[in-house]
Amino acid sequence: MSVTVFQDCHCQLGEGTLGTEDTLYWFDILAKRFYSCDLATRSVQERSFNEYFSVAAKLKNSGLLLASETGLWRLSTFTSELEKLVDLEAANPMTRSNDGRADRQGGFWMSTMGKQAQDRAGAIYRYYQGEIVQLRANISIPNAICFSPSGEYAYFADSKLAHIYRWTLDSAGWPVGEPSLWVDLSGTHIEPDGAVIDHQGFMWNAQWNGSRVVRYNPEGQIDQIIKLPVSRPTCPTFGGPDYQTLFISSAIADLSADELSQQPQAGALLAYSLSIAGLPEPEVRL
C-alpha cells in the first residue's frame, strides 16, 4: 500500500476533510474555498466564500453544517442555499473557525483560533440542540477534535503546545471534569493537527511539520506511522463504500520556494488504502 495523490488541488491550507460513502468534502481555508468530490468519478465542484470557512459535518436528514469565522451555517446539498444558524465569535475580527467534528450524541464541536495564531486566542465550542456553548478557552491552535466509538471520550489538541488531550464525556456528550494529557509531542518540531477515530477506537492524527499520519492506540501509544510526501498534512478522514480509504488534506502555507521544490505534492489531497475500516461520521441534530 502506498500514498497517492487523489486531487492535486494545491491548497494553501487544506483542512476540514469530511468523507462519506460516495462524496469527499474539504476546504482551502486561506483561499476561502470549499470543495466536494464524487468518489466514483473524481469530479470536483468548487465554491468560493466571502469569509474563512474551515469545517463541515453531516446534518440529520440532509445537508451539511459548516463553521466559518462568524458562525455556523446550514448548506443545502440540493439547492446550495447557505443559511446562517448561529453566530460564532462574529464580533471578534481577530479569530476564525479552525477544526471540528460531530460527536456521537448528535452535537457538533468546533474550534476557533487567532488569524495570526496568537497565543491563547482560541476556544472550543459545542453546538447541541440549537444552542452553542463554549467548553474551553485560552487555546492557541485547537485541533484533533474527534470522539471514541462509544462516545465516552472526546479528544482535542493544542498544536502550539504539541499536546493531545482526552476528555471524559457524560451520556449527553458534555465534558466531565478536566481533560488529561494523552499524547505529548513537546520538545519536537512536530505539531498534532486534525484527527479521526477508526472502528477499533484508534486515532489517526495528521502531524504538521512531521510528514506523517500516526495511528495511536486507545492508551496513546504509537501503533503505526504513515510517511507522507508532504511536510504539512492537516486533516484525515475515512471515506468510500467500505470506509477503508484514508483521505488526508495538506498545506503549502509558509513553505519556502526551496521547500516547495522538494515536495511538489504539497497542498494536495492524498489517499491511502487501509485494511482497517473507519466509522461513518455522525449526523448533527438541529
N, C-alpha and C positions, 0 to 999 in steps of 0.2 A: 504494500500500500504506500502511496506517495501523495504529497500535497500537490494539488493542481490549481491553476487559475480558473475560477468559474466565470468571473466577469472582470475584465481588465478596465476598471472604471476610474482609476487614478484619483481616488478620493483624497481631498485634503485631510479630512478627519472622518473616515468611515466609522460608523457607530450604529448602535441600536438594532442589530440584526434580529429578525423575528422569522422563524421558519414554520411552515405548515406542511401538510401532505403534498400540496401542489404549488405553493407560492412562497417566495422569499421576499422579505422587505428589509430595507436598510436605509440609512441616512448618510449624507455628507453634511455634517453639522456646519462647518465653516462656509461651505458653498450654498447653504440653505436649500438643499435638495433632498427629495425623498424618492426612493426607487422601489419598484415592485417587479419581480421577475417570475414568469411562468417556468416552473422547473422542468417541464417536459420539453418545451420549445426553446427555452433560454431567451425568449423575447422579453425586453425590458421596457417598462414605462417609467417616465420621469416627471416629477412635479417640482416646481420651484415655490418657495415661500418667501414672505417679506420679513421673517424673523428666524431665529435659530430654533429648529426642531431637532429632537435627538432620540426619541424612544417611542415604541408602539406596543400595544397589546391588543389581543382579540377581545371583542365585545360579545357578550352572550346574545344570541340570535343572529346578529350580523354587524358588520362594520368594524372599525378599528378605533382605539383610544390612543391619541397622540399627546405627547408632552412637549411644550415649547418654552421659550424664555418668559412667556407671560401667562401661560395657562394650560389647562387640559382641554382637548378638543375631540369631538366625535367626527370621524371621517366615514361617510357612506361609501362602501365599495361598489354601490350600484350607480349613484348619481355623482360621486366625487365631491358632494357638498361637504363643507367644513363648518362645524358648529361649535362655538366655544361653550364649555360646560361650567368651568370654574376658573378663577384667577390662580396663578402660581407665581408669587413674588413679582406680580405685574408692576408694582410701584418701585421696584428696585432695578434700575437700568444697569447695574454692575454685574448682575448674575444671569445665568441661563440654566435651562434644564441640562441634565447630563445622562445618567444611567437610570435603569428602571426595569421592572418586570412584574407581571401579575403573580399574586400569591395563590395558594391552594384553596383559600377560603372565599375567593371572588373579589378580593381587593386588588389594588394596584399601588405598588411602591415606586416612587421616583425620587431622584436626587437633583439638587441644584449645586452650582459652583460658580466662582468668580470667572468672568470672561477672560481675565488675565491670570487665572489660577491663584488668586490672592489667598493668603493663609486664612484658614478658618472661616471662609466666606460662604461655605456650602452647608446644605442641610439635607435630611431625608424626610420624606412625607409619605403618608398613606392615604389613598383615596378609597373610601369604603361607603357604599350605600348613599352616594351623593354628597358626602362630606369629606373635606381634606383636612388632615391632622398632621402637624409636624411631630415627628418621632425623635429626631436628634438634630442638633445644630452644631456649629463650630467645627465642621469637617472641611478640609481643604479641597480634596478631589474625591467625592464619594463614587464608588464603582462596585462592581461584582455583586450587585443585588440579585439574589436567587434564593430558592427555597427547597428544603428537603422534600422527598416524595410524599411523606406523610403530612407535611405542613407543620411539623413540630419545631423546625428551626428556620430562621432567616439568616442569610449571610450578606455581608457587605464589606467593602474595603475603603480605607483612606489611602489612595495611591501615593500621595506625597509622603506619608509615614511608612509606606510599604508594608502595611498590616492588613490582614483579612480577619474579620470577626465573625463569630457565630452568636446568634441571639435566640433565646427560647421564646416561643410563641404560645399563647393560650388557644383554646378551641375556636375562637373567633378570629384568630390571626393577629392579635395585638401583642406587642413585646411584653415580656415579663422580666423585671429586674434589669441588670446591666449586661451588655454583651461581653463575651470573653474573647481574648486574643486566640485565634485559631491557627493562623499561619503568619510567620514573621520573616519578611524579606529585607528588613532594615539592615544597613551595612553593605548592601549590594547596590548595583546600578539599576536593578530591575524594579519595576512598579507593577503591581497587580491591577489589571484593567477589568473588562467585562467577564462575566462567568455564567455558566449554565450547569444544571444538575442532570445526570443521567438516571435511568430507571433503577440503578443499583445504589443511588444516593451518593455517588462520587461527583465531585466538582471538576469541571473543565474551565480553567482560568487562562485568559489571554494575558500575556505579560509584556508590557510596554518596555522597550529597550532590551528585551530578553530574547527576541526572535523565536518565541516558542509559545505553545499552549501546554499547560501542565495539568494532568489529572491527579487530584488529591482524593484519598480515601476519606471516609467519614471522621477519622481521627486527625485529619490534617496532614497526613504523611504523603509524600510523593509516590504515586503508583506508576505513572507513565509520563514521558515527555515527548511531544511532537515538535521537531525542529522545523522552522519556517524560513522561507526565503526573504522575509521582510523583518525589519528590526522592531516595528511598532504595530503589532497586532492589537486589536482593540476589543472586539466583542464576538464570542462564538454563539452559535445556535444550532439546534438539530432541525433537520427538515427532510422532506421526501416521504414516499409512501410508507417506509418502514422506520423512519426517523433514525437511520443509520448513516447519514451524511452529516458531518460537522462542517458548517459554513463559518468562515472567520473573516471579519472585516479588518481593514488596516488603514494606515495613515501615512501621508508624506509630510505632514506639518513639521516645520522647523528642521527638516533634514537638509544638509548642505548639498551642493552640486556634486561633490565627490561621493558623498554617501548615497545619493540617488543613482549615480552611475554604477555603484556596486550592487544595488538592489532595484533593478528596473521594474520589479513586480510590486514595489511599494505602492500602497493605495488601492491595490486590487482586492477583490473578494475571492478568497481562497476556499477550496473544498478538500475534505479528507474523508475517505470511506472507512467505516468502522465495523467491527463485528459486534460492538456494543450498541444497544439502542438508547436513544434519548427518550424524553417524555413529551407528549403534546403539550403546548403551552396552555395554562388555564385560561378561562374566559372571565373577564371582569363583568360584574353585575352592577348596573347603574341604579 
